[in-house]
Amino acid sequence: MSCFCFGKKAEPSGTAQELQQQQQPVQTGLPTANKENSLFDGGVADSGGGGGGGNAGGTAAAAPPSLQATLLADAKEQYAKSPAPINSTITEMMRVIHEEVGGMDATVAYLAAHNGTLPPDMAAATVETAMEAVGSLVVTTSNLEVQMAESTKQQVTTSFQSTIDAQLAPVKADHARAAAQLDITAHVFSAVWKFTLPAKPAEADGLAGFKQLPLADASGELTQLGVVGWLYLNDQTGTNASGSALAPYAADPDGETVSGIKVSFTGGVTAVVNGSAAAFGATISSFAAARTAVAEPLSLAVLADTDNYQKVYEEATASGGGGGGGGGSPVLVKLGAAVAKAKRATPSKEQVAAVTADPAAPADPRDLGYAMYIRRMAAPTALFLYLLASTLIDSTPEADGAFCIPGPIKGLCRMVAKVIDRYASFAPCRDVARCTVHFSPLDGMAAFLLALVASGLVYIIRVKNRFDLAYDALPAGGYRDLQLLLLLPDGGGTVLDGVEGGKVFRYVELQLNLAAMVAIKNGESELQQAKLAETKKAAKAAKAGAGAGVEESALSGRAGHDVFNFARAVDAFSVRTLRYKGPPTEQIWQAITVGALLDVDFGGAKCSAAEDREKIMANVFGSEQCRVRIFG
């Protein structure tokens, strides 16, 4: 049995927010009996779409139960013997991971007995997630097509074709990626995952009912994105199950021409649907109007968090003197040096391939059985990662006050959504097992990273230093962290022992972050809690009156990264949506005034009139909320 050696450092107790505030030592060296709480004994029933799943590829795809049982028992023994104290947050995460293990085992047994199909409740939840993920991809693709057409028309009188093509290149690249994902979606949904759509929702045929649905992310409820996804999948799984290409979106050879440039287009996502084409186009148009209504408040909420993240960043990087957050800040230099050392320790692709080869894994990484296999093996791996991180915290004096929180195993629904949104299979899902280490100063983070590099306990595969001054945090809503992709040998222990012993190495994600950053991400800061209470109150008042509007329903109950993820799902927040190029309009002036735009280019439009100058002074320079960085 491998083991990690612990010292005497205590961990604080409570929620993530309380952990940030409490930094008080608690009793160490607790007796083993206090940790014998049945966290790893027996199993529980599957909890649904997010907590379970199974091996849809057949009985051969299942991990040997004895291997997982052995690893879990090993992790339990190490956790019980360690002098690291119990705290409520760690114990709760251990309980959640244990329940996930029991749920996954029960689901695998169900799959083996039912020809690779998920249990009904789990299948319904996973299909619901898939429909919404597809709907999000559809409306994003449609929005990109609209943007290409409108931008062409706006610029055609002042630009050459080559100039227009160059300016639209980023949008076209985004569109190509989204279209490529849609090309494979129907085939994977029906032929690989063996999913079946539910009955046609009534809202698919009636816009009045469609408009009453929440836009997205309403667990257990049908959403507008879900209806859009149903219409697309219903058409494509019947006519396009083999996965043919999305209808090309290109200039219409028979369309309108201005100054020798085609300004009308044909094809695209709305042209690919054969059945219910009118309903499909109508729902996308209706959704686009609703998204426009929530885009501004959502963007403002995300940008407010962006400002708060930046304040935390500036305070943290100014500590230690010199530079005040600039490139010469001593703490950034120290962290950058640690990151450079970690990157130099990265193994070769050949080494990675050799140690991650797993003959027990299902052969097809697109298969649900593959997803369930890596989820099952992630459970003990997550616990070993927690033990490893806690050991390093304990042995690193500069990390005093830091603490590690293991995350739950990534759910099957979330993995399905990621495959639809950006992947071609489950193989790139390498953050199924994850932990976050919370630090107060960045100095402790740098020292911890150096200790990790020197430990010989992991392979460091990738380092993303989002604290680097050159990193643009805007696409992530201002959020920063230091993200590590690691390989950890089964059962823990050193890399050398793992290689010599022929162990399989598992991917894990370890996030290093400032406790204040995590609090904003979780929506736990005082400002966020006050805003959350305000939006809930507004939604309740609206519901008691004429009914909650799209703005209230979009923001109510959401804070921190929940708002950011919702805005991304409905294509209301991205670098692209924060930029505008075209003639000035009253709507654009308003967006500038409230801070919903960062880069504005009126494309050569004349703003020399007195009225235009007054608007520039009032909206750009006279608004406290204005966030415009580039104005032309």
N, C-alpha and C positions, 0 to 999 in steps of 0.2 A: 504494500500500500504506500502510495506517495503521501507526503504531508507538507504543510506549510508551517513554519515556526512563528508563533506569535509572541509578542512582548507584553507589556503591561498597559498600553495606551487604551484609554476608555473611549467609547463612542457616545455621542449625545443621543438623546431620546426624543421622539415625537415626530410630527409631520415634517415635510421638507422645510416649511416656513419656520416651524418651531426649532428645527435642527439648526437653522441659520442663526436663530436668536439665542439659543440656549447655551451653547459652548461650555457647559458645566460638566466636569467629570462625574461619572457614576461608578458604582462598584465594579471592580474587575475580578477575575478569577472565580466567576460564579460556578457553583457545582454543576456537574454534568446533568444531574436530575432535572435542573431547571430548563434544560434544552431538550429533554425527552418529551416532546409535546405532540407526538404522532404526526409530525409534519411529513414524514416520508413513509409512513406505514399504511399499507392498503391503498385503495383507490376510491374515486368518487364518480358519480354519474357525470356525463358530459354536460357542460353548461350552455352549449349552443354554438353559434357560428364562430365566435371569437375564441372560445376556450378549448375547442377540440378539433377534431378532424381525423383523417385516417389515410390509409394506404389504398388509393383507388387503383393501383396497378396490380393488385392481387396479393396472395399470401407471401409470395417470394420477396416482395418489396419491404416487408416489415423488418425492423431491426430486431436482432435476437433479444428476447426479453431478458435473458440472463445478463447480457452486457449492460443494458441500462440499469437493471436492478443492482448489479455490482457497483456501478459508478455512483448511483444514488446512495447506496449503503456506505460507500467510501466517503462521500461528501458529508453525509449525516454524522459519521464517526468523527471526522475532522472538525466539523462545526461544534459538536458536543464537547470535544476535548479541549478546544481552544479556550483561552482565558478571556477572549473578547466578550464583552457583556451583551446581554440581550437588550434590545430596545424595541419598542412597539412597531416602528416602521420596518425594521429588518424582519421581525417575526411575521408581520403581515405579508411581506413579499415572499418569504419562505412558504407560508401557507398557500398563497396564490399559485406559486410554482408547483407545489405539491398537487393541488387540485387540477392544474393543467395536465400534469402527468397522468393522473387517474383518468381524466377525461379523454386524453389521447389514446390510452390503452383500451378503454371501452369502445372508442370509435373505430380503432383498427380492427377489433374483433367484429364489429358490426359490418365493416367493409368486406371483410373476408367471407362473411356469411351472406352478403347481398350483392355479389358480383361487382364490387368496386364502387357502389353508390353510397353517398353520405346518408346518415340518419335524417329523417324528414325535417326536423326542426333546424338542424345545422345546414342542410341543403337549402332550405328556404332563406335563412339568414345570409348564406354565402351568395346565392343568386341575387338577392336584394342588393348586396354590396357590389356585385359584378355589374348589375344593371345601372347603378348610379355611377360607377367608374366609367363605364362605356358612355353614358350620357354626358359626363363631364368632358370626355375626350371629343365627343361629337360637337358639343356647343363651342368648345375651344377651337376646333378645326373650322367650324362655320364662322366664328368670330374673326379668325385669321383671314379667311377668304373675303369677308366683308371689308376688312381693313385694307387688304391689297387692292380691291376694286376702288374704294373711296380715295385712297392715297393716290392712285393713278389718276383719277379724275381731278383731284385737287392740284396736282403738279403738272398736268399735261400741257398747260399753256405757258409755263415758265421753265420747263426742264426738257432736256433731250431724253430719248429712250434709255441711253446708257446710264444717265444720272438717276433716272427713276429706278432702273434695275438695281443699281448699286445701293440706293437707299432702302429698297424693299428686300434686299438680300437676307437680313436677319429674320424678317417676318416669313419669307419663303422657306428658310431653313427650319423654323419652328413648325411651319405647316407640313413640310415633308416628313418631319419626325412624327407628328400626330397622325398623318395619313398612313404612314407605315405601320403604326401601332393598330390602327383600325383595320388594316388589311388582314391581320392575323387574328383579330379578336373573335370573329364569328366561328372560325375553325377551331380554335382552342376551346371556346365556350362549349360547343356542342360535341365535337369529335374527340377532344382530349379529356376535358373535364366531365363530359357526359351530363351536363346540366340541362334542365328542362325549364323553359319559361313558364311562369304562372299564367292563368287566364288573362285575356286582354283587359286592362283596367278601363273602367268607364271613362275616366278622365282623358284617355287617348283619343276619344271621339268628340269630346265636348270641351271647348276652351273655357267655358264658365267654371266648370269643375276643376280644370287644370290650373286655373289662376288661383284657386283657393288652397292648393297644395303648398307645403313648405318648399323652398327652393332646393335644399339639399340637407344631408346630414341630420336626419330626424329618425333616430333608431326605432325600428319597428313600424315606421310609417312610410307610406308611399310618398315620393317627392317628385318635383318636376323633372329633375335630372333622371330619376328612375323611369319615368314615363318615356322620356326621350330615348333612354337606353333600351327600353322594351321595344319601342317601335323599330329602332335600328336592328336589334338582334333578331326580332321576329321576322323581319324581311330577309336578313342576311343568312340566318341559320337555315332558312328554307331554300334560298336561291344561290347562296354563296358559301356553302359549308366547306368547300375545298379551299377557300381563301384566295380569291382573285383580287386584283389590284383595285384600289379606290378609283372612281372616275377621275381622270386628270382635270385639274383646274387650270385653265389656260385662256388666253385671249380668244374671244369668239371671232373666227374668220369672217363671219357674216354680220358681226355686230357693229356698233357705232364707232366711228373713227374721228378723232380730233387732232388736228395738226399732224396727220399721218400716223398717229399712235392709237392702237385699239384700246378703248376704254370700257368695253363690256366683256364679260367673261362667261365661260360655260363649264359645265362639269362640277366637280367638288362633292362635298359630302351630301348635299341635298339632292344631288342628281343620282346617287347610287341606289336610293330606295325605290323599288318598283311598286310594291303594294303599300297602300295608305300614304302615298306620296304627299297628298294635300295635307293630311293630318300631321305628317312629319314636319313639313315646312312651317305649318301654322304653330306647332308647339315650340319649334326653335325660335321663331319670331317673337312669340309671347314671352318665352324665357328671356330672350335678349332684352326686351323692354323691362322686365322685372329686375334683371341684373343691373341695368342702367340705374334703376332707382336705388339699389343698395350699394352700388360701386363707390359712391362718394363716402357714405358713413363707414363702410368697411375699410376703405383706404385710409381714412382719417384715424380709425381705431388702430390699424396696423402701424401707421406712421407715428402715432403717439407712443406706441411701444418701442418703435425704432429710436425715437428720441431718448426714451428712458434707458434702453440698452446702451446707447452712446454715452450717456452720462456715467453709467457704471463703468464702462470701458475707459473713459477719460480719467475717472478717479483712480481706477486700478493701475493704469499705465503711468500715471503721474507719481505714484508712490515710489519712494526711494530717491526722489529728486532728479532734476535734470531732464529736460525734454518735454515734460508735460504732455505725454502721449505721443510725442513725435518720434521720428526714427531713432533719435539718440537716447530715448528713455532707457535707463539701465535695466529695468525689469523686462522690457521687450527684447533688448539685446541678449539678456540671459536666457529668456525663453526661446529666442530664435536659435541660439547656440545649442540648446538642448534638443530642439527639433531637428537641426542639421545632423546632430550625432545620431539621433534615432533613425533618420532616413538613411544614413550610411550603413546601418545595421540590417537593412532590408535584404532578405534572401533572394536568390535568383528564382526565375519562373520555374526552372527545372526542379529546384529544391521544393518549392511550394507544391508543384504537381505531385512530387514523390510522397510527401508526408500527408497530403490530403486525399490520396487515393483510398477509396473505401469500397471494397468488394461487396459489402452488405447493402450499399445504397442502391435504390432503384436506378435502372439504366437511363430512363427518360427524365431529364430535369424539368420538363413541362408538366409532368404527371403530378396529380394531387398526392400520390403516394410518396413522391420525392419530397414534397413540402412537409408532409407529416413525418417523414423520417428525420429530416434535419430539425424539426421542432422537437421531436422526442429526444434526440441526442443533445439538443440545446439545454434541456432542463438541468442535468447534472453539470454541464459545462458552465452555465450561468452561476451555479453555486461555487464551483472551483474558481471562477473569475473573481467572485466576491471575496473568497478567502485569500487569494493572491493579492488583490488590491489592499485588503485590510492589513496583510502582513507588511507590505511596502510602506503603508502609511505609518505603521507602528515603528518601523525601523528608520524612518526619515525624520530627523528632528525639525527640519524646516517645514514639514507638512503638519506640524502640531495644530490640532483643531480641525483638520480635514476629516471627512467621513465618506463612506461608500454606501450607495443604495443600489441593490440589484433591481433591474427592471423585470417586469413580467415577460414571459416568452411571447414573442410576436405572434399574434393570432392569425389563423388561416385566412380570415376575411381581409385583414390588412395586407397579407402577402398576395392574395388574389388581386386586390386593387392595384398593388404596385406592378404586378406583371402586366395588367391591362394598361396602366398609365405609361410605363417606361421600359419594361423588360420583355424579353421573348420567352423566358422560362423562370423557374424559381432559383436557378443556380446563383444569380447575382444577389439574392436575399441573404446577406452575410451578417446582418445585425439581429438575428433571431434571438441570440443570447447577448445580453448587454448589461452594463453597469455604468453608473455615473459617480464620479468622485467629486465632492464639493470642496472647494478651497475658499479661504478668505482672501489671502494675497496671492498674486501671480508668482511670487518667489517660491512658494510652497509647491505650486504646480510644476515649475521648472525643475526643482529638486526631485520631485516624485518621478518625473519623466526620466531623468538621468538614472535614478535608482532602478526603474523598470528596464532600461537599456542594459544596465550592468547585471541584472538579476539572473539572466540565463534561463528564465522561466517561460519565455514566450518568443515567438517569431513576430517581429513588427513588420507588417505588410504594407501599411499605408499610414501617413500622418497628414492630417488636414489642420493646419494652424490658422484658424479663423480669428486669432488675436493679432495676426500680422497686420501691420499698418496698411499694407497694400491690398488687403482683402476687402472686397466690396460686399458689405453686409446687407445691402438693400434687398437683393433678391430673396434673402432669407428673413425678411422683415426686421432686420437689424440684429438678429440673434448671432451670437458668437460662441464658439467653444473650441477646444482642442480635441479632435476626434481621432481615435486610434483604431485601426483594423488590425487585429492580432490573430495569431494561431496558437491555440493552447492544446497540449497533448491530453488525450483521454486520461482522466484521473489525476490531472495536475502533474507536478514534478518538473524536473528540468528538461529543457529542449534536448540535451545530449542523451539523457536517459530515455526520453520518448523516441528519439530516432533509433538508438541502439536496440530498444525493446520492440521496435516495429509498431508503435502505437499510431493510431490515426489522430491527426491534428484537426481541431474544429475551429471554425471562424467565430470570433467574438468581437463585439464593439465596446470599446471603453471610452467614455466621454469624460474629459477633464474640464471642469468649469468653475466659475465663481458662483458662490451660493446666491449672490444677488441676481445674477443672470438667470439662474434656474428659477428663482422666485417669480421673475417677470414672465418667463416661459410658461410657468404653471398658473399664471393669473393670480398670484398670491400677494402682489405688492399692494400697498395701501391705496394708491391711485387707481389701480385696476379694480380692486374690490369696491371702491366708491362708484366707479363707472358702471360696474356690473349691477350694483343695486339700483342705479338710475335707469339702466336699460330694462331691467326686470319690472320696475315700477311702471315705465312707459308702456311696455307690452301688456301688462295687466290692465292698465287704464284703457288702452285701445281695445282690448278684448271685451271689456265691460261695455264699451260704446259700440262703435260701428264694426269692431273686429280688428284684430292686430294687422297692421300694414306690413309690407315686406321688409321695411327697415327694422321695425321692432322685432319681428320674428327672426330676422337674420342675426341680430345682435344679442337678443335676450338669452341669458344663461351662458354666454360665451365670453371668455377672456383669455389673454395671452395667446399661446400657440393655437388654441381652438379657433380663435377669430382668424388668424393667418391661414390655417388649413381650410377653413370654410371659404374664405375669399379666393384662395387658389382653386378650390373645387369648382366655383362658379365663374372662374376666369375674370374675377373682379380686381385682382391684385397681381401684378408682375412688373418687371422692369418695363415691359412693353406698354402696359396700361398707364404707367406714370409719365409717359412721354407723349407729346402731341406735336404734329407737324401739319399745318394747314392754315386757312384763313381764320382770323379772330371771330368768335361768335359770343353771344351773351352767355351761353352755357360754359364756354371755355374761360371767359373772364371770371365767372363764379367759381369754377374749379380752381383757378389760380388763387382767388381770394381766400378760400377756405383751406388751402394747402394740399389739395388732392393731385396736383401736378408738380413734377420736379424739373422736367426739361420741356421748354416751349420754343417752337420755331414756327413763326408765321409765314415761312416760305417766301419771303420777298414781298409780302403784302405791305402796302404803304400804311404807316401809322403816324403820319405827320400832322393830321388835323388836330385842332385843339381838343376835340372830344376824345380822340384816341390818346393824346398825351395825358389827359386827365385820368383816363382809365388805367394807363400804365402806372402813374404816380399813386393812384388810389389802390389798385388791385395788386400790384407787384411790390411797390416800395412802402405803401401805406398800410398794408395788412400785417398784423402780428402773426397770423397763421400761415402766411405765404411761405412755401418751402422751395420756390423755384431756384435752381442752381445755375441753369443755363437758359438765357432768354435772348431770342434773336428774331 
